[in-house]
Amino acid sequence: MMADKFDLARYIDHTLLKPEATRADIEKLCAEARRYSFAAVCVNPVYVKPAARYLRGSSVGLCAVVGFPLGAAGAAVKAFETERAVADGASEIDMVAHIGALKEGREESLLEEIAAVVRAASGRPVKVILETALLSDGEKITACRAARQGGAKFVKTSTGFGPGGATARDVRLLKEAVGTGLEVKASGGVRTREAALEMIAAGAARIGTSSGVVIIGG
């Protein structure tokens, strides 16, 4: 599969989620996203408001992470965090699923928290981060079902802070599980053009990466 760098840029969520990130780093991230016409930037909630200023007038989306990186906050907390991010200017939400609920088979609990975040997002796309390296294939499929029923628009492989990142196998499995109604975002360890193209070929509609400029050869 071939794609020029401009086509590839439209798949990329240009990401900076490190705890040591500064406002100057976020400004640089947004300038790069504008320059290369990335799909979105992805930042921690504290930086949504300044990022919205830096992106004003551009076509670049603004994604905020919620319940990041462990997913261990309650549904009401994630919903409130979503509401604040939306008020500050977020156009997309990437929420970390409660991994423990998945491991225990509590699909209804997972569905409830996804639906709560979707409601709080008020029509903005919600991507559900599964942390696939911690899950069995059956648990991944269960999470995809909950994401679909809860009104999410994407499932996402990883936070980038877990024990493993995106694999083409997982992207294919998730895409098969969600069918045509949802999309898959591959995130975690995607650092080269070759890796990004492999994920797209496997079915990813978005690539979450801090290496966007490198990937497109900018």
Backbone hydrogen bonds in HBPLUS format (Angstrom, degrees):
<---DONOR---> <-ACCEPTOR-->    atom                        ^
c    i                          cat <-CA-CA->   ^        H-A-AA   ^      H-
h    n   atom  resd res      DA  || num        DHA   H-A  angle D-A-AA Bond
n    s   type  num  typ     dist DA aas  dist angle  dist       angle   num
A0008-LEU N   A0004-ASP O   2.99 MM   4  6.25 167.9  2.01 158.9 162.5     1
A0009-ALA N   A0005-LYS O   2.93 MM   4  5.95 146.0  2.04 134.3 143.1     2
A0010-ARG N   A0007-ASP O   3.18 MM   3  5.61 137.3  2.38 105.3 115.7     3
A0011-TYR N   A0008-LEU O   2.98 MM   3  5.51 161.8  2.02 116.4 122.4     4
A0012-ILE N   A0009-ALA O   3.13 MM   3  5.37 155.6  2.19 109.2 116.4     5
A0207-ILE N   A0011-TYR O   2.71 MM 196  5.70 149.5  1.80 148.8 147.9     6
A0039-ALA N   A0012-ILE O   2.96 MM  27  5.45 124.9  2.27 138.5 152.9     7
A0040-ALA N   A0012-ILE O   3.41 MM  28  6.83 156.8  2.46 142.4 142.8     8
A0013-ASP N   A0207-ILE O   2.78 MM 194  5.95 166.5  1.80 153.1 154.9     9
A0209-THR N   A0013-ASP O   3.24 MM 196  6.39 167.3  2.26 155.9 157.6    10
A0014-HIS N   A0040-ALA O   2.74 MM  26  6.10 144.4  1.86 163.1 151.2    11
A0042-CYS N   A0014-HIS O   2.87 MM  28  6.03 145.2  1.99 140.6 141.3    12
A0015-THR N   A0209-THR O   2.93 MM 194  5.42 164.5  1.96 138.3 138.5    13
A0016-LEU N   A0042-CYS O   3.07 MM  26  6.35 165.5  2.09 177.8 173.1    14
A0021-ALA N   A0018-LYS O   3.14 MM   3  5.48 166.5  2.16 115.7 118.1    15
A0025-ASP N   A0022-THR O   3.05 MM   3  5.10 119.0  2.44  95.3 110.3    16
A0026-ILE N   A0022-THR O   3.06 MM   4  6.45 152.8  2.13 149.2 156.6    17
A0027-GLU N   A0023-ARG O   2.93 MM   4  6.20 154.1  2.00 148.2 155.3    18
A0028-LYS N   A0024-ALA O   3.05 MM   4  6.30 155.7  2.11 145.3 151.2    19
A0029-LEU N   A0025-ASP O   2.91 MM   4  6.18 156.9  1.97 147.1 153.8    20
A0030-CYS N   A0026-ILE O   2.96 MM   4  6.19 161.7  1.99 151.9 155.6    21
A0031-ALA N   A0027-GLU O   2.96 MM   4  6.18 151.6  2.05 144.3 152.5    22
A0032-GLU N   A0028-LYS O   2.96 MM   4  6.21 156.7  2.01 152.0 157.7    23
A0033-ALA N   A0029-LEU O   2.97 MM   4  6.24 156.0  2.03 146.2 153.3    24
A0034-ARG N   A0030-CYS O   2.93 MM   4  6.15 156.3  1.99 147.9 153.5    25
A0035-ARG N   A0031-ALA O   2.95 MM   4  6.11 159.2  1.99 144.6 150.8    26
A0036-TYR N   A0032-GLU O   2.97 MM   4  6.13 161.2  2.00 154.9 158.2    27
A0037-SER N   A0033-ALA O   2.89 MM   4  5.56 113.7  2.34 135.4 148.9    28
A0038-PHE N   A0033-ALA O   3.14 MM   5  5.04 152.4  2.22 134.0 141.5    29
A0061-GLY N   A0039-ALA O   2.88 MM  22  6.03 170.9  1.89 137.8 137.8    30
A0041-VAL N   A0061-GLY O   2.99 MM  20  6.33 146.3  2.11 141.0 144.5    31
A0063-CYS N   A0041-VAL O   2.80 MM  22  5.93 169.3  1.81 166.0 167.9    32
A0043-VAL N   A0063-CYS O   3.00 MM  20  6.42 159.4  2.04 163.4 162.7    33
A0065-VAL N   A0043-VAL O   3.25 MM  22  6.51 149.0  2.35 153.9 159.7    34
A0047-TYR N   A0044-ASN O   2.94 MM   3  5.76 159.4  1.99 127.8 133.8    35
A0048-VAL N   A0045-PRO O   3.12 MM   3  5.26 172.0  2.13 112.8 115.0    36
A0051-ALA N   A0047-TYR O   3.04 MM   4  6.00 156.9  2.09 144.9 152.3    37
A0052-ALA N   A0048-VAL O   2.87 MM   4  6.04 150.9  1.95 152.7 160.2    38
A0053-ARG N   A0049-LYS O   3.33 MM   4  6.69 147.5  2.45 143.2 150.8    39
A0053-ARG N   A0050-PRO O   3.04 MM   3  5.12 121.4  2.40  96.7 111.4    40
A0054-TYR N   A0050-PRO O   2.97 MM   4  6.33 158.8  2.02 152.6 158.6    41
A0055-LEU N   A0051-ALA O   2.94 MM   4  6.09 139.5  2.10 147.5 157.9    42
A0056-ARG N   A0053-ARG O   3.30 MM   3  5.22 156.9  2.36 100.2 107.0    43
A0058-SER N   A0055-LEU O   2.96 MM   3  5.60 151.9  2.04 150.6 149.9    44
A0091-SER N   A0062-LEU O   2.72 MM  29  5.21 155.2  1.78 144.3 153.2    45
A0092-GLU N   A0062-LEU O   3.11 MM  30  6.12 137.4  2.30 146.4 139.6    46
A0064-ALA N   A0092-GLU O   3.05 MM  28  6.43 157.2  2.10 146.1 146.6    47
A0094-ASP N   A0064-ALA O   2.89 MM  30  6.12 165.2  1.92 148.8 152.5    48
A0066-VAL N   A0094-ASP O   2.88 MM  28  6.07 148.8  1.98 145.4 145.2    49
A0096-VAL N   A0066-VAL O   3.00 MM  30  6.38 157.2  2.05 165.8 169.3    50
A0071-GLY N   A0067-GLY O   2.74 MM   4  4.68 138.3  1.91 155.6 163.7    51
A0078-LYS N   A0074-GLY O   3.01 MM   4  6.34 161.2  2.04 156.0 161.1    52
A0079-ALA N   A0075-ALA O   2.88 MM   4  6.09 154.6  1.94 148.6 156.2    53
A0080-PHE N   A0076-ALA O   2.94 MM   4  6.12 156.2  1.99 142.7 148.8    54
A0081-GLU N   A0077-VAL O   2.89 MM   4  6.10 162.1  1.92 151.0 156.2    55
A0082-THR N   A0078-LYS O   2.93 MM   4  6.10 149.5  2.02 141.7 150.1    56
A0083-GLU N   A0079-ALA O   2.92 MM   4  6.23 158.2  1.97 149.0 154.4    57
A0084-ARG N   A0080-PHE O   2.99 MM   4  6.29 158.9  2.04 153.6 158.3    58
A0085-ALA N   A0081-GLU O   2.98 MM   4  6.20 158.1  2.03 145.1 151.5    59
A0086-VAL N   A0082-THR O   2.89 MM   4  6.13 161.4  1.93 157.1 161.7    60
A0087-ALA N   A0083-GLU O   2.96 MM   4  6.16 158.9  2.01 145.4 151.5    61
A0088-ASP N   A0084-ARG O   2.97 MM   4  6.17 141.2  2.12 143.3 153.7    62
A0090-ALA N   A0085-ALA O   2.92 MM   5  5.44 167.2  1.93 142.6 140.2    63
A0089-GLY N   A0086-VAL O   3.04 MM   3  5.14 151.1  2.13 101.7 110.8    64
A0093-ILE N   A0125-PRO O   2.97 MM  32  6.35 160.8  2.01 161.9 167.4    65
A0127-LYS N   A0093-ILE O   2.72 MM  34  6.15 159.6  1.76 159.1 166.2    66
A0095-MET N   A0127-LYS O   2.81 MM  32  6.16 145.1  1.93 164.3 176.0    67
A0129-ILE N   A0095-MET O   2.68 MM  34  5.83 176.3  1.68 161.0 162.4    68
A0097-ALA N   A0129-ILE O   2.95 MM  32  5.77 175.4  1.95 153.2 154.7    69
A0102-LEU N   A0098-HIS O   3.32 MM   4  6.73 153.2  2.39 146.7 153.9    70
A0103-LYS N   A0099-ILE O   2.93 MM   4  6.27 159.1  1.98 153.9 159.6    71
A0104-GLU N   A0100-GLY O   2.99 MM   4  6.19 142.2  2.14 144.5 154.3    72
A0106-ARG N   A0101-ALA O   2.82 MM   5  5.05 154.7  1.88 160.3 156.0    73
A0105-GLY N   A0102-LEU O   3.02 MM   3  5.06 155.6  2.08 102.9 110.6    74
A0110-LEU N   A0106-ARG O   3.24 MM   4  6.62 158.1  2.29 149.8 155.8    75
A0111-LEU N   A0107-GLU O   2.84 MM   4  6.07 160.7  1.88 154.5 160.1    76
A0112-GLU N   A0108-GLU O   2.95 MM   4  6.15 155.4  2.01 145.4 151.6    77
A0113-GLU N   A0109-SER O   3.16 MM   4  6.46 156.8  2.21 147.5 152.4    78
A0114-ILE N   A0110-LEU O   3.04 MM   4  6.27 160.4  2.08 153.3 158.8    79
A0115-ALA N   A0111-LEU O   2.93 MM   4  6.09 168.0  1.95 153.7 157.3    80
A0116-ALA N   A0112-GLU O   2.96 MM   4  6.12 148.3  2.07 141.2 150.0    81
A0117-VAL N   A0113-GLU O   3.07 MM   4  6.29 157.0  2.13 145.6 150.6    82
A0118-VAL N   A0114-ILE O   2.88 MM   4  6.13 160.8  1.91 154.6 160.7    83
A0119-ARG N   A0115-ALA O   2.94 MM   4  6.13 158.2  1.98 146.3 151.5    84
A0120-ALA N   A0116-ALA O   3.05 MM   4  6.26 159.0  2.10 142.3 148.2    85
A0121-ALA N   A0117-VAL O   2.86 MM   4  6.06 135.9  2.06 144.6 156.8    86
A0121-ALA N   A0118-VAL O   3.21 MM   3  5.06 128.2  2.50  90.8 104.3    87
A0122-SER N   A0119-ARG O   3.15 MM   3  5.49 156.3  2.21 107.3 114.5    88
A0124-ARG N   A0121-ALA O   3.13 MM   3  5.25 162.6  2.16 110.9 116.1    89
A0153-LYS N   A0126-VAL O   2.89 MM  27  5.55 160.2  1.93 149.2 155.9    90
A0154-PHE N   A0126-VAL O   3.27 MM  28  6.50 151.4  2.35 148.5 145.9    91
A0128-VAL N   A0154-PHE O   3.06 MM  26  6.22 164.1  2.09 130.3 131.7    92
A0156-LYS N   A0128-VAL O   2.76 MM  28  5.66 158.7  1.81 145.5 140.6    93
A0130-LEU N   A0156-LYS O   2.91 MM  26  6.10 165.9  1.93 164.5 163.3    94
A0131-GLU N   A0157-THR O   2.99 MM  26  5.63 113.4  2.45 116.7 134.5    95
A0134-LEU N   A0131-GLU O   3.01 MM   3  5.97 168.3  2.02 130.3 134.1    96
A0132-THR N   A0157-THR O   2.88 MM  25  5.50 161.0  1.91 159.3 165.4    97
A0135-LEU N   A0132-THR O   3.06 MM   3  5.14 165.8  2.08 110.5 115.0    98
A0140-LYS N   A0136-SER O   2.98 MM   4  6.30 152.6  2.06 150.9 158.7    99
A0141-ILE N   A0137-ASP O   3.02 MM   4  6.30 156.7  2.07 149.6 155.3   100
A0142-THR N   A0138-GLY O   2.97 MM   4  6.22 155.2  2.03 144.8 151.9   101
A0143-ALA N   A0139-GLU O   2.92 MM   4  6.13 159.4  1.97 147.0 152.2   102
A0144-CYS N   A0140-LYS O   2.96 MM   4  6.24 151.6  2.04 145.4 153.3   103
A0145-ARG N   A0141-ILE O   3.02 MM   4  6.30 153.4  2.09 147.2 153.9   104
A0146-ALA N   A0142-THR O   3.01 MM   4  6.35 157.8  2.06 150.9 156.8   105
A0147-ALA N   A0143-ALA O   2.88 MM   4  6.10 156.4  1.94 148.6 155.4   106
A0148-ARG N   A0144-CYS O   2.97 MM   4  6.16 157.7  2.02 147.2 152.7   107
A0149-GLN N   A0145-ARG O   2.95 MM   4  6.18 168.3  1.97 152.2 155.4   108
A0150-GLY N   A0146-ALA O   2.79 MM   4  5.79 143.8  1.92 143.9 154.2   109
A0152-ALA N   A0147-ALA O   3.01 MM   5  5.26 150.1  2.10 162.3 160.9   110
A0151-GLY N   A0148-ARG O   3.33 MM   3  5.52 159.0  2.38 103.1 109.3   111
A0183-GLU N   A0153-LYS O   2.98 MM  30  6.35 159.9  2.02 143.4 149.1   112
A0155-VAL N   A0183-GLU O   2.99 MM  28  6.53 143.4  2.13 151.6 160.8   113
A0185-LYS N   A0155-VAL O   2.84 MM  30  6.20 158.6  1.88 152.8 158.4   114
A0157-THR N   A0185-LYS O   3.03 MM  28  6.51 153.1  2.11 166.6 174.8   115
A0166-ALA N   A0188-GLY O   2.84 MM  22  5.29 147.7  1.95 131.7 137.7   116
A0171-VAL N   A0167-THR O   3.02 MM   4  6.34 160.3  2.06 152.7 158.5   117
A0172-ARG N   A0168-ALA O   2.96 MM   4  6.18 162.6  1.99 151.3 155.3   118
A0173-LEU N   A0169-ARG O   2.96 MM   4  6.21 159.2  2.00 149.2 155.3   119
A0174-LEU N   A0170-ASP O   2.83 MM   4  6.00 168.3  1.84 156.9 159.5   120
A0175-LYS N   A0171-VAL O   2.89 MM   4  6.01 161.8  1.92 150.0 155.5   121
A0176-GLU N   A0172-ARG O   2.98 MM   4  6.13 157.1  2.04 146.3 152.4   122
A0177-ALA N   A0173-LEU O   2.95 MM   4  6.17 150.1  2.04 143.7 152.6   123
A0178-VAL N   A0174-LEU O   2.88 MM   4  6.13 154.4  1.95 155.5 161.0   124
A0179-GLY N   A0175-LYS O   3.02 MM   4  5.92 142.4  2.16 141.3 150.4   125
A0205-ALA N   A0184-VAL O   2.84 MM  21  5.74 156.9  1.89 156.7 163.4   126
A0186-ALA N   A0206-ARG O   3.00 MM  20  6.33 159.2  2.05 152.8 147.4   127
A0208-GLY N   A0186-ALA O   2.83 MM  22  6.08 161.7  1.87 143.1 149.4   128
A0196-ALA N   A0192-THR O   2.98 MM   4  6.25 161.0  2.01 151.3 156.6   129
A0197-LEU N   A0193-ARG O   2.90 MM   4  6.13 164.8  1.92 156.6 160.1   130
A0198-GLU N   A0194-GLU O   2.99 MM   4  6.16 147.7  2.10 142.0 151.1   131
A0199-MET N   A0195-ALA O   3.05 MM   4  6.35 154.3  2.12 147.9 154.0   132
A0200-ILE N   A0196-ALA O   2.99 MM   4  6.31 157.8  2.04 150.9 157.2   133
A0201-ALA N   A0197-LEU O   2.90 MM   4  6.05 158.6  1.95 145.5 151.4   134
A0202-ALA N   A0198-GLU O   3.03 MM   4  6.23 138.5  2.21 137.8 148.8   135
A0204-ALA N   A0199-MET O   2.98 MM   5  5.54 166.3  2.00 143.0 140.1   136
A0203-GLY N   A0200-ILE O   3.04 MM   3  5.16 147.9  2.15 100.6 110.5   137
A0215-ILE N   A0211-SER O   2.90 MM   4  6.09 162.1  1.93 160.2 166.1   138
A0216-ILE N   A0212-GLY O   3.15 MM   4  6.39 158.2  2.20 152.4 155.7   139
A0218-GLY N   A0213-VAL O   2.85 MM   5  5.05 157.6  1.90 162.1 158.6   140
A0217-GLY N   A0214-VAL O   3.05 MM   3  5.03 152.1  2.13 101.2 109.8   141
